[in-house]
Amino acid sequence: MLAGEILRLGARRHPGKTALICGDRALGYGALDALANRIANALLARGIAKGQTIAAMSRNLPDYVALHFASARIGSLLVNMMPAYAPDEIAVILNHTGARLILVEAEFQDKIAGVRDRCPDLRDVVTIGEAGIGGAVPLEKFITGAPDTHPDIALSVDDPYAMTFTGGTTGRPKGALVSHRARFVSSWTTALEHEVSSADTIGVLTPLYHAMGM
């Protein structure tokens, strides 16, 4: 199964059921699915095609979750970055992966602004929350006018889906690549082993930029 289908099938079965609660914000499966589609179509309109790389730097927020599924639906590679990274680490990762766009929580946008002139492939900085540093654009503005229809992109379960960087304590961070198939198997086995049911509410404490959080 493709990673982007996990949310789409849930939204088809239970569009009004609460999918995410973050502070005073709650999104149903239908609303989260629509947001993921809008982000996906906005990325396509900006020229982000299958096989190209985007990045994210954020704490656990609904928009970050939506980006995971949006990226999966267009076949781009999502690079997950820790907000704790130092400027040199950020520049190395963005340049190594050739990331063309990054979604960053507003609190950390100054880090991206500080290295943007060192990252020639980085064309767009999109923020969750307030923007204004170095030409960053708020997510709401970025997706304005984008349709909430599911993008029609031919994908394979063996296509790369995401990259999470490991290590860095004894050298530069190293990227670990996962496919759609690997992400689905990981999610499915976790649900089985922990006996997760539709009646459960799960607290996600592990950061989404970490493999366990995803």
C-alpha positions, 0 to 999 in steps of 0.5 A, spaced: 500 500 500 502 507 498 503 511 504 498 516 502 493 511 501 493 510 509 489 517 510 485 517 504 482 510 506 481 512 513 477 519 511 473 515 506 470 510 512 470 516 517 470 523 514 467 526 520 471 522 526 477 526 529 483 524 526 488 529 530 488 533 536 493 538 538 492 544 543 485 547 541 485 545 534 482 538 532 481 535 525 477 530 522 479 525 517 476 528 512 479 535 513 486 532 514 485 528 507 483 535 504 489 539 507 494 534 505 491 534 498 491 542 498 498 541 500 500 536 494 497 540 489 500 546 491 507 543 491 505 540 484 503 547 482 510 550 484 514 545 480 515 539 485 515 533 481 515 526 483 522 524 485 524 531 487 526 533 494 522 537 500 524 538 507 520 539 514 523 542 520 517 542 525 515 540 532 509 535 532 503 539 529 497 537 524 500 541 518 506 537 519 502 530 519 498 533 512 505 534 509 507 527 510 501 525 506 501 530 501 509 528 499 507 521 499 501 522 494 506 526 489 512 522 490 516 527 492 522 525 498 520 528 504 527 529 508 525 530 516 530 535 520 530 536 527 529 543 530 535 542 534 540 542 528 546 547 528 546 551 522 552 547 519 548 541 519 542 544 516 546 546 510 549 540 509 543 536 509 539 541 505 545 541 500 546 533 500 539 532 499 538 537 494 531 540 497 527 545 493 522 547 499 522 546 506 516 547 511 518 550 517 515 551 524 515 559 524 519 559 531 525 556 527 525 560 520 531 564 522 535 558 522 533 556 515 534 564 513 541 564 516 543 558 511 539 560 505 544 563 501 548 557 502 543 552 499 542 554 492 537 548 490 532 551 496 527 555 492 521 556 497 521 556 505 514 555 507 512 556 514 507 554 519 505 560 523 507 567 522 512 568 517 516 574 514 524 572 515 528 572 508 521 571 504 518 565 507 511 564 505 505 562 510 502 555 509 495 558 508 498 563 503 502 557 499 496 553 499 491 558 497 487 556 491 489 549 491 484 544 490 483 539 495 482 533 490 487 527 490 493 528 485 493 523 480 500 521 480 503 514 478 507 511 484 510 504 486 510 501 493 517 501 492 518 508 490 522 512 496 518 516 501 522 519 506 529 520 509 530 521 516 537 523 518 541 519 524 547 519 528 551 526 527 554 525 534 561 522 531 560 525 524 555 528 519 548 526 520 547 520 515 540 519 511 536 513 512 531 512 506 524 508 507 519 506 501 512 506 501 512 499 503 517 500 508 512 505 512 506 501 511 509 495 514 512 499 520 505 502 521 501 496 520 505 491 525 505 497 530 498 497 530 497 489 530 503 489 536 500 494 540 492 492 539 490 499 536 483 499 535 478 504 532 476 506 539 483 508 542 486 515 542 493 515 542 498 520 545 504 521 540 509 524 544 515 521 540 517 527 535 514 526 528 521 527 525 524 521 528 523 514 525 518 512 531 514 518 531 512 517 524 
